[in-house]
Amino acid sequence: MWIPSEYNWVPSSCLCGSINAGSSLFNHVHLEWLSLSDNDFYLSKIPSGILNLSRLSHLNPSSSSFSGQISSEIVEISKFVSLDLSGNLFLKLQKTSLQNLAEDLTNLELFNLNEVNISSCIPHSSANLSSLTYFSLEACRSLGEVPVTIFQIPNVYFLNGLFIKLSFLHLAFNNFLGQLPTSIGNLHSLKEMDLSACSFSGQLPASLSYLPNSVLLDPLLNNLSGLNSRSLLWIANTNRITH
């Protein structure tokens, strides 16, 4: 998957073995960026020693064979600007931790949970992530309806930038219920959106025509209706649509 260049770090050096909280790595208290990506940590937990890194603002432990429940203390580090937990199939984020994260990480610009097991509904408090520009939840086994608050931008918050910067929204391969919210048309800064295989149903909202850039939508893997040639004209500026 494409990730904005400012967050697309050079992969790590294919390290193998477990990593624990006592590692000397966590003595480097001045670290602001830490990538542990593309290693094999033998299904160990993300170490709590990360809490020692009080200046840390960018954390990327993606695709490194981490497992277990993500510590609520780690996800509540309020300084995080980017947090990429993707590609760890045995990593879990419980509903309460996800809700706390959404309430606390107001500085977060990049949030990638691809393939992390959250197995719950996306909390309404996700709308608190007001600085997000990249939000990806592909194949994270999310359930239930997508909260309308993710797409709504009431005027009082619009002035403060609630989701006005959101450029990338990936929700593919989840078990959502109900219709795609019409308020999705409020996300005017979207450059790319992937809603493939999300189990949405009902009409494709006409508000998609308000999106100025590209949308990747696979209606054959959603239960959407109204996808005739006239309907697709709603999305006049779309660069990619598969059907």
MDAnalysis code that builds the backbone (N, CA, C; Angstrom):
import MDAnalysis as mda
import numpy as np

u = mda.Universe.empty(729, n_residues=243, atom_resindex=np.repeat(np.arange(243), 3), trajectory=True)
u.add_TopologyAttr("name", ["N", "CA", "C"] * 243)
u.add_TopologyAttr("resid", np.arange(1, 244))
u.add_TopologyAttr("resname", ["MET", "TRP", "ILE", "PRO", "SER", "GLU", "TYR", "ASN", "TRP", "VAL", "PRO", "SER", "SER", "CYS", "LEU", "CYS", "GLY", "SER", "ILE", "ASN", "ALA", "GLY", "SER", "SER", "LEU", "PHE", "ASN", "HIS", "VAL", "HIS", "LEU", "GLU", "TRP", "LEU", "SER", "LEU", "SER", "ASP", "ASN", "ASP", "PHE", "TYR", "LEU", "SER", "LYS", "ILE", "PRO", "SER", "GLY", "ILE", "LEU", "ASN", "LEU", "SER", "ARG", "LEU", "SER", "HIS", "LEU", "ASN", "PRO", "SER", "SER", "SER", "SER", "PHE", "SER", "GLY", "GLN", "ILE", "SER", "SER", "GLU", "ILE", "VAL", "GLU", "ILE", "SER", "LYS", "PHE", "VAL", "SER", "LEU", "ASP", "LEU", "SER", "GLY", "ASN", "LEU", "PHE", "LEU", "LYS", "LEU", "GLN", "LYS", "THR", "SER", "LEU", "GLN", "ASN", "LEU", "ALA", "GLU", "ASP", "LEU", "THR", "ASN", "LEU", "GLU", "LEU", "PHE", "ASN", "LEU", "ASN", "GLU", "VAL", "ASN", "ILE", "SER", "SER", "CYS", "ILE", "PRO", "HIS", "SER", "SER", "ALA", "ASN", "LEU", "SER", "SER", "LEU", "THR", "TYR", "PHE", "SER", "LEU", "GLU", "ALA", "CYS", "ARG", "SER", "LEU", "GLY", "GLU", "VAL", "PRO", "VAL", "THR", "ILE", "PHE", "GLN", "ILE", "PRO", "ASN", "VAL", "TYR", "PHE", "LEU", "ASN", "GLY", "LEU", "PHE", "ILE", "LYS", "LEU", "SER", "PHE", "LEU", "HIS", "LEU", "ALA", "PHE", "ASN", "ASN", "PHE", "LEU", "GLY", "GLN", "LEU", "PRO", "THR", "SER", "ILE", "GLY", "ASN", "LEU", "HIS", "SER", "LEU", "LYS", "GLU", "MET", "ASP", "LEU", "SER", "ALA", "CYS", "SER", "PHE", "SER", "GLY", "GLN", "LEU", "PRO", "ALA", "SER", "LEU", "SER", "TYR", "LEU", "PRO", "ASN", "SER", "VAL", "LEU", "LEU", "ASP", "PRO", "LEU", "LEU", "ASN", "ASN", "LEU", "SER", "GLY", "LEU", "ASN", "SER", "ARG", "SER", "LEU", "LEU", "TRP", "ILE", "ALA", "ASN", "THR", "ASN", "ARG", "ILE", "THR", "HIS"])
u.atoms.positions = np.array([
    [0.830, -1.198, 0.000],
    [0.000, 0.000, 0.000],
    [0.868, 1.252, 0.000],
    [0.419, 2.257, -0.715],
    [1.132, 3.532, -0.737],
    [0.941, 4.264, 0.581],
    [2.042, 4.813, 1.118],
    [2.012, 5.626, 2.335],
    [2.719, 6.928, 2.014],
    [2.225, 8.060, 2.513],
    [2.870, 9.343, 2.227],
    [4.365, 9.297, 2.489],
    [5.149, 9.914, 1.620],
    [6.603, 9.798, 1.649],
    [7.215, 10.238, 2.962],
    [6.602, 11.196, 3.634],
    [7.191, 11.673, 4.884],
    [7.122, 10.634, 5.998],
    [6.284, 9.590, 5.804],
    [6.179, 8.529, 6.798],
    [6.709, 7.200, 6.276],
    [7.175, 7.158, 5.050],
    [7.571, 5.913, 4.411],
    [9.056, 5.669, 4.639],
    [9.374, 5.110, 5.789],
    [10.761, 4.952, 6.194],
    [11.422, 3.769, 5.498],
    [12.768, 3.775, 5.492],
    [13.537, 2.645, 4.975],
    [13.336, 1.461, 5.921],
    [13.006, 0.268, 5.407],
    [12.762, -0.877, 6.279],
    [13.966, -1.216, 7.148],
    [13.703, -1.894, 8.272],
    [14.765, -2.311, 9.174],
    [15.533, -3.482, 8.584],
    [16.480, -4.019, 9.373],
    [17.477, -4.935, 8.809],
    [17.181, -6.402, 9.057],
    [15.919, -6.801, 9.039],
    [15.539, -8.210, 9.139],
    [16.103, -8.877, 10.392],
    [15.934, -8.222, 11.523],
    [16.368, -8.786, 12.794],
    [15.452, -9.924, 13.198],
    [15.984, -10.895, 13.940],
    [15.196, -12.013, 14.436],
    [15.410, -12.159, 15.938],
    [14.379, -12.596, 16.639],
    [14.476, -12.796, 18.076],
    [13.481, -11.939, 18.822],
    [13.297, -12.232, 20.082],
    [12.347, -11.466, 20.884],
    [12.970, -10.148, 21.328],
    [12.120, -9.219, 21.695],
    [12.564, -7.930, 22.208],
    [11.742, -7.646, 23.456],
    [12.405, -7.219, 24.523],
    [11.686, -6.997, 25.771],
    [11.920, -5.594, 26.298],
    [11.238, -5.270, 27.377],
    [11.265, -3.912, 27.921],
    [12.640, -3.511, 28.425],
    [13.503, -4.498, 28.727],
    [14.824, -4.194, 29.251],
    [15.874, -3.944, 28.189],
    [15.493, -3.960, 26.927],
    [16.449, -3.742, 25.847],
    [17.124, -2.378, 25.976],
    [18.420, -2.339, 25.665],
    [19.169, -1.079, 25.738],
    [18.633, -0.043, 24.760],
    [17.862, -0.501, 23.781],
    [17.261, 0.425, 22.825],
    [16.454, 1.502, 23.539],
    [15.816, 1.113, 24.622],
    [14.908, 2.036, 25.301],
    [15.618, 2.947, 26.301],
    [16.951, 2.899, 26.281],
    [17.737, 3.860, 27.066],
    [17.979, 5.147, 26.290],
    [17.673, 5.128, 25.009],
    [17.891, 6.305, 24.161],
    [16.686, 7.237, 24.289],
    [16.640, 7.917, 25.409],
    [15.436, 8.667, 25.789],
    [15.178, 9.886, 24.905],
    [16.147, 10.249, 24.055],
    [15.958, 11.420, 23.198],
    [15.385, 11.054, 21.825],
    [15.131, 9.764, 21.601],
    [14.586, 9.335, 20.309],
    [13.228, 9.979, 20.048],
    [13.067, 10.456, 18.817],
    [11.778, 10.992, 18.388],
    [11.132, 10.110, 17.317],
    [11.968, 9.414, 16.534],
    [11.484, 8.506, 15.490],
    [12.023, 7.107, 15.786],
    [11.154, 6.095, 15.736],
    [11.593, 4.720, 15.954],
    [10.867, 3.792, 14.988],
    [11.638, 3.133, 14.131],
    [11.082, 2.136, 13.221],
    [11.606, 0.756, 13.606],
    [10.688, -0.150, 13.868],
    [11.019, -1.550, 14.129],
    [10.437, -2.440, 13.033],
    [10.160, -1.859, 11.897],
    [9.419, -2.558, 10.843],
    [10.239, -3.624, 10.134],
    [9.525, -4.595, 9.559],
    [10.108, -5.649, 8.728],
    [11.175, -6.449, 9.453],
    [10.884, -6.810, 10.686],
    [11.723, -7.721, 11.457],
    [10.876, -8.912, 11.891],
    [11.512, -9.898, 12.517],
    [10.778, -11.047, 13.051],
    [11.061, -11.148, 14.542],
    [10.127, -10.623, 15.333],
    [10.301, -10.618, 16.782],
    [9.579, -11.786, 17.454],
    [9.377, -12.849, 16.698],
    [8.906, -14.126, 17.246],
    [7.612, -13.988, 18.045],
    [6.689, -13.199, 17.573],
    [5.379, -13.043, 18.200],
    [5.456, -12.524, 19.635],
    [6.509, -11.783, 19.936],
    [6.585, -11.143, 21.254],
    [5.666, -9.930, 21.278],
    [5.403, -9.418, 22.461],
    [4.549, -8.241, 22.592],
    [5.340, -6.977, 22.284],
    [4.636, -5.942, 21.864],
    [5.300, -4.648, 21.713],
    [5.776, -4.228, 23.097],
    [7.076, -4.036, 23.295],
    [7.619, -3.838, 24.645],
    [7.169, -2.538, 25.296],
    [6.884, -2.625, 26.588],
    [6.467, -1.444, 27.342],
    [7.613, -0.460, 27.537],
    [8.851, -0.882, 27.224],
    [9.997, 0.020, 27.330],
    [9.861, 1.247, 26.450],
    [8.973, 1.180, 25.461],
    [8.711, 2.337, 24.602],
    [8.255, 3.527, 25.436],
    [7.639, 3.240, 26.580],
    [7.155, 4.315, 27.451],
    [8.296, 5.170, 27.984],
    [9.536, 4.632, 27.970],
    [10.694, 5.410, 28.430],
    [11.073, 6.507, 27.440],
    [10.601, 6.369, 26.213],
    [10.981, 7.303, 25.150],
    [9.985, 8.460, 25.134],
    [10.161, 9.357, 26.069],
    [9.162, 10.406, 26.309],
    [9.045, 11.405, 25.161],
    [10.051, 11.452, 24.278],
    [10.012, 12.390, 23.154],
    [9.516, 11.749, 21.863],
    [9.184, 10.479, 21.928],
    [8.808, 9.740, 20.723],
    [7.528, 10.299, 20.110],
    [7.614, 10.622, 18.824],
    [6.434, 11.132, 18.122],
    [6.066, 10.276, 16.909],
    [6.999, 9.433, 16.443],
    [6.755, 8.588, 15.271],
    [7.173, 7.156, 15.613],
    [6.223, 6.236, 15.568],
    [6.496, 4.835, 15.899],
    [5.984, 3.935, 14.786],
    [6.872, 3.059, 14.298],
    [6.514, 2.145, 13.215],
    [7.032, 0.736, 13.521],
    [6.221, -0.092, 14.189],
    [6.583, -1.494, 14.397],
    [5.872, -2.421, 13.411],
    [5.606, -1.950, 12.206],
    [4.798, -2.703, 11.242],
    [5.513, -3.947, 10.729],
    [4.725, -4.966, 10.400],
    [5.207, -6.203, 9.757],
    [6.413, -6.791, 10.472],
    [6.324, -6.917, 11.787],
    [7.460, -7.393, 12.577],
    [7.109, -8.557, 13.489],
    [5.994, -9.234, 13.203],
    [5.587, -10.417, 13.975],
    [5.410, -10.121, 15.457],
    [4.805, -8.984, 15.762],
    [4.380, -8.722, 17.133],
    [3.020, -9.378, 17.342],
    [2.695, -9.674, 18.600],
    [1.424, -10.319, 18.901],
    [0.892, -9.825, 20.240],
    [-0.311, -10.308, 20.580],
    [-0.901, -9.983, 21.871],
    [-1.613, -8.645, 21.882],
    [-2.170, -8.335, 23.025],
    [-2.889, -7.085, 23.198],
    [-1.916, -5.908, 23.259],
    [-2.225, -4.857, 22.523],
    [-1.412, -3.644, 22.569],
    [-1.678, -2.942, 23.889],
    [-0.633, -2.621, 24.614],
    [-0.775, -1.963, 25.910],
    [-1.509, -0.639, 25.769],
    [-2.494, -0.433, 26.634],
    [-3.245, 0.826, 26.600],
    [-2.344, 2.007, 26.909],
    [-1.275, 1.771, 27.678],
    [-0.345, 2.854, 28.009],
    [0.409, 3.331, 26.777],
    [0.737, 2.383, 25.889],
    [1.473, 2.742, 24.680],
    [0.607, 3.570, 23.744],
    [-0.632, 3.152, 23.554],
    [-1.476, 3.863, 22.599],
    [-1.975, 5.196, 23.136],
    [-1.694, 5.473, 24.409],
    [-2.124, 6.741, 24.987],
    [-0.995, 7.769, 25.028],
    [0.133, 7.481, 24.363],
    [1.216, 8.460, 24.284],
    [0.751, 9.603, 23.392],
    [0.435, 10.705, 24.005],
    [-0.283, 11.779, 23.305],
    [0.562, 12.522, 22.281],
    [1.885, 12.303, 22.291],
    [2.746, 13.029, 21.360],
    [2.817, 12.379, 19.984],
    [2.266, 11.190, 19.835],
    [2.380, 10.494, 18.560],
    [1.816, 11.329, 17.415],
    [2.628, 11.460, 16.360],
    [2.195, 12.091, 15.119],
    [1.901, 11.009, 14.081],
    [2.698, 9.944, 14.087],
    [2.424, 8.809, 13.203],
    [2.554, 7.517, 13.995],
    [1.614, 6.608, 13.752],
    [1.587, 5.315, 14.432],
    [1.171, 4.262, 13.413],
    [2.125, 3.414, 13.029],
    [1.883, 2.383, 12.019],
    [2.039, 1.012, 12.670],
    [0.926, 0.362, 12.957],
    [0.918, -0.954, 13.592],
    [0.583, -2.058, 12.595],
    [0.543, -1.740, 11.329],
    [0.023, -2.643, 10.300],
    [0.879, -3.888, 10.104],
    [0.253, -4.912, 9.499],
    [0.988, -6.100, 9.096],
    [1.351, -7.039, 10.222],
    [0.792, -6.836, 11.409],
    [1.008, -7.740, 12.535],
    [-0.291, -8.511, 12.777],
    [-0.404, -9.683, 12.152],
    [-1.668, -10.413, 12.106],
    [-2.143, -10.886, 13.469],
    [-1.227, -11.026, 14.416],
    [-1.595, -11.552, 15.729],
    [-1.625, -10.466, 16.800],
    [-1.599, -9.236, 16.345],
    [-1.680, -8.099, 17.255],
    [-3.144, -7.740, 17.464],
    [-3.513, -7.424, 18.705],
    [-4.908, -7.125, 19.029],
    [-5.023, -5.742, 19.655],
    [-6.109, -5.082, 19.327],
    [-6.415, -3.787, 19.929],
    [-7.864, -3.839, 20.386],
    [-8.065, -3.985, 21.694],
    [-9.413, -4.107, 22.230],
    [-10.183, -2.808, 22.071],
    [-11.501, -2.943, 22.136],
    [-12.370, -1.791, 21.917],
    [-12.047, -0.646, 22.862],
    [-11.809, -0.961, 24.154],
    [-11.530, 0.103, 25.122],
    [-10.237, 0.831, 24.791],
    [-9.217, 0.078, 24.358],
    [-7.940, 0.697, 23.996],
    [-8.086, 1.555, 22.753],
    [-8.855, 1.064, 21.776],
    [-9.077, 1.834, 20.556],
    [-9.830, 3.115, 20.876],
    [-10.776, 3.027, 21.777],
    [-11.541, 4.211, 22.160],
    [-10.653, 5.217, 22.879],
    [-9.802, 4.732, 23.802],
    [-8.886, 5.626, 24.513],
    [-7.909, 6.279, 23.556],
    [-7.435, 5.486, 22.601],
    [-6.502, 6.013, 21.610],
    [-7.140, 7.154, 20.832],
    [-8.365, 6.925, 20.397],
    [-9.057, 7.933, 19.597],
    [-9.320, 9.205, 20.390],
    [-9.450, 9.074, 21.700],
    [-9.720, 10.235, 22.539],
    [-8.459, 11.024, 22.857],
    [-7.306, 10.331, 22.891],
    [-6.082, 10.963, 23.384],
    [-5.126, 11.446, 22.298],
    [-5.104, 10.771, 21.148],
    [-4.074, 11.063, 20.154],
    [-4.528, 12.147, 19.181],
    [-4.728, 13.316, 19.697],
    [-5.248, 14.413, 18.871],
    [-4.200, 14.979, 17.923],
    [-2.913, 14.628, 18.116],
    [-1.856, 15.101, 17.216],
    [-1.591, 14.126, 16.073],
    [-2.268, 12.989, 16.078],
    [-1.976, 11.923, 15.124],
    [-2.336, 12.331, 13.698],
    [-1.347, 12.219, 12.795],
    [-1.554, 12.528, 11.381],
    [-1.665, 11.258, 10.542],
    [-0.876, 10.240, 10.887],
    [-0.938, 8.955, 10.193],
    [-1.297, 7.871, 11.198],
    [-2.322, 7.078, 10.867],
    [-2.776, 6.001, 11.747],
    [-3.081, 4.794, 10.877],
    [-2.240, 3.754, 10.968],
    [-2.365, 2.579, 10.110],
    [-2.571, 1.338, 10.974],
    [-3.768, 0.736, 10.868],
    [-4.099, -0.474, 11.618],
    [-4.351, -1.665, 10.696],
    [-3.864, -1.624, 9.482],
    [-4.100, -2.719, 8.538],
    [-3.724, -4.067, 9.144],
    [-4.665, -5.002, 9.097],
    [-4.468, -6.395, 9.516],
    [-4.300, -6.569, 11.018],
    [-4.428, -5.508, 11.796],
    [-4.453, -5.637, 13.250],
    [-5.860, -6.071, 13.651],
    [-5.969, -6.998, 14.575],
    [-7.268, -7.534, 14.971],
    [-7.940, -6.613, 15.986],
    [-8.924, -5.833, 15.522],
    [-9.661, -5.009, 16.480],
    [-11.018, -5.635, 16.801],
    [-11.558, -6.456, 15.889],
    [-12.767, -7.258, 16.132],
    [-13.841, -6.527, 16.929],
    [-14.072, -5.288, 16.607],
    [-15.103, -4.508, 17.290],
    [-15.535, -3.374, 16.373],
    [-16.499, -2.610, 16.828],
    [-16.948, -1.457, 16.060],
    [-15.941, -0.321, 16.185],
    [-15.856, 0.491, 15.156],
    [-15.041, 1.699, 15.233],
    [-15.751, 2.676, 16.163],
    [-15.077, 3.159, 17.217],
    [-15.759, 4.030, 18.179],
    [-16.078, 5.399, 17.598],
    [-17.154, 5.989, 18.091],
    [-17.541, 7.329, 17.651],
    [-16.459, 8.348, 17.991],
    [-15.663, 8.059, 19.015],
    [-14.613, 8.996, 19.421],
    [-13.504, 9.110, 18.391],
    [-13.536, 8.270, 17.334],
    [-12.542, 8.396, 16.262],
    [-12.577, 9.783, 15.641],
    [-13.711, 10.436, 15.756],
    [-13.838, 11.787, 15.207],
    [-12.956, 12.788, 15.938],
    [-12.399, 12.381, 17.096],
    [-11.502, 13.274, 17.836],
    [-10.122, 13.359, 17.198],
    [-9.832, 12.458, 16.270],
    [-8.520, 12.448, 15.625],
    [-8.477, 13.551, 14.577],
    [-8.434, 14.753, 15.065],
    [-8.687, 15.920, 14.216],
    [-7.534, 16.285, 13.293],
    [-6.344, 15.722, 13.521],
    [-5.183, 16.063, 12.691],
    [-4.906, 15.032, 11.603],
    [-5.716, 13.970, 11.532],
    [-5.447, 12.872, 10.602],
    [-5.387, 13.320, 9.151],
    [-4.366, 12.818, 8.447],
    [-4.314, 12.951, 6.996],
    [-4.322, 11.573, 6.327],
    [-3.972, 10.536, 7.082],
    [-3.921, 9.173, 6.531],
    [-4.505, 8.228, 7.574],
    [-5.574, 7.513, 7.204],
    [-6.272, 6.630, 8.139],
    [-6.583, 5.340, 7.412],
    [-6.014, 4.220, 7.856],
    [-6.196, 2.955, 7.148],
    [-6.564, 1.841, 8.121],
    [-7.670, 1.142, 7.804],
    [-8.180, 0.060, 8.646],
    [-8.450, -1.189, 7.813],
    [-7.647, -1.438, 6.799],
    [-7.897, -2.577, 5.915],
    [-7.720, -3.902, 6.652],
    [-8.677, -4.807, 6.429],
    [-8.589, -6.184, 6.916],
    [-8.298, -6.259, 8.406],
    [-8.944, -5.395, 9.180],
    [-8.710, -5.408, 10.630],
    [-9.885, -6.034, 11.369],
    [-10.759, -6.705, 10.625],
    [-11.885, -7.450, 11.199],
    [-12.830, -6.565, 12.001],
    [-12.960, -5.339, 11.556],
    [-13.892, -4.430, 12.209],
    [-15.322, -4.856, 11.919],
    [-16.205, -4.614, 12.887],
    [-17.589, -5.058, 12.792],
    [-18.545, -3.886, 12.927],
    [-19.799, -4.126, 12.558],
    [-20.850, -3.158, 12.816],
    [-20.865, -1.993, 11.852],
    [-21.637, -0.987, 12.207],
    [-21.788, 0.182, 11.360],
    [-20.609, 1.133, 11.523],
    [-20.265, 1.786, 10.429],
    [-19.256, 2.840, 10.496],
    [-19.914, 4.061, 11.125],
    [-19.356, 4.600, 12.219],
    [-19.993, 5.754, 12.850],
    [-20.016, 6.957, 11.924],
    [-21.179, 7.558, 11.815],
    [-21.336, 8.717, 10.942],
    [-20.395, 9.833, 11.357],
    [-20.005, 9.864, 12.629],
    [-19.127, 10.931, 13.126],
    [-17.789, 10.965, 12.407],
    [-17.374, 9.838, 11.806],
    [-16.117, 9.837, 11.060],
    [-16.206, 10.772, 9.862],
    [-17.380, 10.849, 9.270],
    [-17.538, 11.624, 8.049],
    [-18.176, 12.990, 8.263],
    [-18.760, 13.201, 9.416],
    [-19.444, 14.464, 9.660],
    [-18.466, 15.550, 10.089],
    [-18.668, 16.726, 9.563],
    [-17.849, 17.868, 9.944],
    [-18.779, 19.031, 10.270],
    [-19.345, 19.059, 11.489],
    [-20.203, 20.176, 11.866],
    [-19.430, 21.480, 11.762],
    [-20.110, 22.560, 11.440],
    [-19.444, 23.839, 11.207],
    [-18.553, 24.266, 12.358],
    [-18.985, 24.019, 13.574],
    [-18.201, 24.467, 14.719],
    [-16.852, 23.762, 14.772],
    [-16.830, 22.515, 14.303],
    [-15.573, 21.782, 14.272],
    [-14.826, 22.006, 12.965],
    [-15.582, 22.261, 11.924],
    [-14.956, 22.501, 10.627],
    [-13.945, 23.627, 10.725],
    [-14.253, 24.652, 11.492],
    [-13.350, 25.789, 11.659],
    [-12.082, 25.389, 12.386],
    [-12.200, 24.353, 13.240],
    [-11.046, 23.877, 13.990],
    [-10.320, 22.747, 13.264],
    [-10.818, 22.376, 12.091],
    [-10.099, 21.412, 11.260],
    [-10.449, 19.965, 11.479],
    [-11.637, 19.628, 12.012],
    [-11.975, 18.237, 12.230],
    [-12.039, 17.479, 10.908],
    [-11.030, 16.628, 10.675],
    [-10.939, 15.807, 9.474],
    [-10.851, 16.604, 8.179],
    [-10.679, 17.910, 8.270],
    [-10.582, 18.696, 7.045],
    [-9.311, 18.350, 6.279],
    [-8.283, 17.794, 6.983],
    [-7.022, 17.453, 6.332],
    [-6.981, 16.015, 5.827],
    [-8.004, 15.218, 6.132],
    [-7.951, 13.797, 5.816],
    [-7.806, 13.575, 4.315],
    [-6.690, 12.940, 3.922],
    [-6.387, 12.736, 2.510],
    [-6.533, 11.286, 2.075],
    [-6.291, 10.346, 2.986],
    [-6.288, 8.933, 2.632],
    [-7.120, 8.155, 3.645],
    [-8.142, 7.469, 3.158],
    [-9.036, 6.696, 4.021],
    [-9.201, 5.310, 3.429],
    [-8.674, 4.300, 4.123],
    [-8.733, 2.928, 3.642],
    [-9.507, 2.084, 4.649],
    [-10.637, 1.517, 4.212],
    [-11.495, 0.718, 5.086],
    [-11.791, -0.655, 4.485],
    [-10.997, -1.087, 3.527],
    [-11.297, -2.310, 2.772],
    [-11.263, -3.566, 3.635],
    [-12.039, -4.575, 3.196],
    [-12.048, -5.917, 3.778],
    [-12.411, -5.910, 5.263],
    [-13.537, -5.304, 5.570],
    [-14.093, -5.332, 6.913],
    [-15.553, -5.751, 6.828],
    [-16.153, -6.021, 7.967],
    [-17.526, -6.518, 8.020],
    [-18.487, -5.449, 8.497],
    [-18.533, -4.334, 7.812],
    [-19.407, -3.250, 8.220],
    [-20.862, -3.581, 7.881],
    [-21.766, -2.917, 8.584],
    [-23.193, -3.079, 8.340],
    [-23.789, -1.766, 7.860],
    [-24.904, -1.871, 7.141],
    [-25.646, -0.673, 6.789],
    [-25.107, 0.046, 5.569],
    [-25.582, 1.264, 5.412],
    [-25.260, 2.050, 4.231],
    [-23.994, 2.874, 4.421],
    [-23.402, 3.230, 3.305],
    [-22.291, 4.168, 3.308],
    [-22.861, 5.544, 3.653],
    [-22.392, 6.194, 4.724],
    [-22.994, 7.468, 5.148],
    [-22.904, 8.538, 4.067],
    [-23.986, 9.269, 3.879],
    [-23.987, 10.339, 2.877],
    [-23.013, 11.448, 3.242],
    [-22.712, 11.572, 4.534],
    [-21.804, 12.638, 4.983],
    [-20.366, 12.399, 4.561],
    [-20.104, 11.265, 3.896],
    [-18.763, 11.022, 3.379],
    [-18.370, 12.094, 2.367],
    [-19.359, 12.728, 1.764],
    [-19.087, 13.790, 0.796],
    [-18.497, 15.039, 1.410],
    [-18.429, 15.081, 2.755],
    [-17.848, 16.248, 3.425],
    [-16.324, 16.226, 3.453],
    [-15.724, 15.098, 3.094],
    [-14.269, 14.972, 3.187],
    [-13.620, 15.511, 1.915],
    [-13.593, 16.799, 1.788],
    [-13.195, 17.445, 0.533],
    [-11.702, 17.318, 0.217],
    [-10.882, 16.935, 1.195],
    [-9.441, 16.832, 0.947],
    [-9.010, 15.428, 0.541],
    [-9.962, 14.485, 0.455],
    [-9.596, 13.107, 0.129],
    [-8.888, 13.009, -1.215],
    [-7.753, 12.320, -1.213],
    [-7.041, 12.005, -2.441],
    [-7.262, 10.543, -2.828],
    [-7.451, 9.703, -1.814],
    [-7.649, 8.287, -2.105],
    [-8.512, 7.662, -1.023],
    [-9.495, 6.879, -1.442],
    [-10.371, 6.172, -0.519],
    [-10.606, 4.775, -1.056],
    [-10.436, 3.776, -0.214],
    [-10.646, 2.389, -0.617],
    [-11.729, 1.783, 0.270],
    [-12.859, 1.443, -0.340],
    [-13.988, 0.849, 0.377],
    [-14.295, -0.548, -0.154],
    [-13.313, -1.199, -0.748],
    [-13.528, -2.509, -1.361],
    [-13.900, -3.556, -0.313],
    [-14.870, -4.415, -0.666],
    [-15.221, -5.581, 0.154],
    [-15.515, -5.219, 1.598],
    [-16.361, -4.227, 1.792],
    [-16.689, -3.752, 3.138],
    [-18.073, -4.166, 3.608],
    [-18.828, -4.866, 2.779],
    [-20.176, -5.310, 3.124],
    [-21.169, -4.172, 3.305],
    [-20.884, -3.017, 2.723],
    [-21.876, -1.947, 2.730],
    [-23.065, -2.363, 1.864],
    [-24.230, -1.807, 2.155],
    [-25.424, -2.116, 1.373],
    [-26.185, -0.829, 1.075],
    [-27.234, -0.948, 0.264],
    [-28.056, 0.211, -0.049],
    [-27.540, 0.991, -1.243],
    [-28.007, 2.207, -1.364],
    [-27.657, 3.061, -2.492],
    [-26.264, 3.668, -2.332],
    [-25.574, 3.778, -3.439],
    [-24.325, 4.532, -3.463],
    [-24.685, 6.005, -3.297],
    [-24.232, 6.677, -2.229],
    [-24.683, 8.052, -1.977],
    [-24.237, 9.033, -3.051],
    [-25.156, 9.902, -3.435],
    [-24.846, 10.913, -4.442],
    [-23.780, 11.878, -3.955],
    [-23.581, 11.953, -2.641],
    [-22.594, 12.884, -2.086],
    [-21.173, 12.535, -2.497],
    [-20.961, 11.313, -3.045],
    [-19.632, 10.973, -3.552],
    [-19.208, 11.927, -4.659],
    [-20.169, 12.547, -5.302],
    [-19.830, 13.488, -6.370],
    [-19.133, 14.728, -5.831],
    [-19.209, 14.942, -4.512],
    [-18.564, 16.108, -3.917],
    [-17.068, 15.890, -3.709],
    [-16.623, 14.639, -3.823],
    [-15.210, 14.349, -3.596],
    [-14.415, 14.725, -4.836],
    [-13.414, 15.597, -4.699],
    [-12.744, 16.147, -5.874],
    [-11.677, 15.251, -6.468],
    [-11.256, 14.221, -5.750],
    [-10.113, 13.439, -6.201],
    [-10.489, 11.979, -6.417],
    [-9.575, 11.055, -6.137],
    [-9.779, 9.670, -6.556],
    [-10.429, 8.820, -5.478],
    [-11.231, 7.864, -5.929],
    [-11.900, 6.916, -5.056],
    [-11.707, 5.523, -5.644],
    [-11.301, 4.575, -4.808],
    [-11.233, 3.178, -5.231],
    [-12.380, 2.449, -4.547],
    [-13.356, 2.027, -5.338],
    [-14.558, 1.406, -4.801],
    [-14.873, 0.180, -5.636],
    [-15.067, -0.951, -4.996],
    [-15.394, -2.177, -5.720],
    [-16.830, -2.575, -5.398],
    [-17.808, -2.118, -6.177],
    [-19.208, -2.394, -5.866],
    [-19.593, -3.858, -5.968],
    [-18.842, -4.676, -6.700],
    [-19.179, -6.084, -6.803],
    [-18.974, -6.808, -5.481],
    [-18.119, -6.281, -4.631],
    [-17.847, -6.901, -3.345],
    [-18.543, -6.168, -2.214],
    [-19.401, -5.238, -2.542],
    [-20.309, -4.603, -1.600],
    [-21.724, -4.865, -2.105],
    [-22.701, -4.744, -1.238],
    [-24.094, -4.974, -1.630],
    [-24.780, -3.665, -1.978],
    [-24.089, -2.850, -2.745],
    [-24.610, -1.539, -3.105],
    [-25.488, -1.639, -4.342],
    [-26.520, -0.833, -4.377],
    [-27.408, -0.797, -5.534],
    [-27.325, 0.567, -6.193],
    [-27.967, 0.673, -7.360],
    [-27.971, 1.951, -8.067],
    [-26.689, 2.222, -8.813],
    [-25.928, 1.153, -9.121],
    [-24.645, 1.351, -9.784],
    [-24.785, 1.214, -11.301],
    [-25.642, 2.014, -11.885],
    [-25.741, 2.025, -13.339],
    [-24.883, 3.155, -13.890],
    [-24.845, 3.276, -15.199],
    [-23.960, 4.273, -15.800],
    [-24.315, 5.679, -15.350],
    [-25.604, 5.933, -15.135],
    [-26.004, 7.270, -14.701],
    [-25.482, 7.538, -13.290],
    [-25.566, 6.506, -12.425],
    [-25.084, 6.672, -11.063],
    [-23.596, 6.965, -11.041],
    [-22.859, 6.275, -11.902],
    [-21.417, 6.450, -11.903],
    [-21.012, 7.821, -12.410],
    [-21.919, 8.516, -13.090],
    [-21.613, 9.876, -13.518],
    [-21.538, 10.829, -12.337],
    [-22.046, 10.405, -11.180],
    [-21.943, 11.228, -9.978],
    [-20.479, 11.477, -9.635],
    [-19.646, 10.499, -9.973],
    [-18.252, 10.565, -9.541],
    [-17.416, 11.046, -10.721],
    [-17.674, 12.234, -11.155],
    [-17.116, 12.743, -12.403],
    [-15.604, 12.866, -12.377],
    [-15.029, 13.157, -11.231],
    [-13.596, 13.412, -11.161],
    [-12.800, 12.227, -10.643],
    [-13.448, 11.072, -10.511],
    [-12.774, 9.910, -9.963],
    [-11.724, 9.376, -10.936],
    [-10.543, 9.077, -10.401],
    [-9.467, 8.531, -11.225],
    [-9.518, 7.008, -11.301],
    [-10.015, 6.366, -10.210],
    [-10.028, 4.910, -10.206],
    [-11.343, 4.421, -9.612],
    [-12.079, 3.671, -10.378],
    [-13.250, 2.986, -9.839],
    [-13.359, 1.654, -10.548],
    [-13.473, 0.571, -9.801],
    [-13.531, -0.757, -10.399],
    [-14.937, -1.297, -10.253],
    [-15.430, -1.944, -11.274],
    [-16.766, -2.532, -11.221],
    [-16.871, -3.646, -12.247],
])
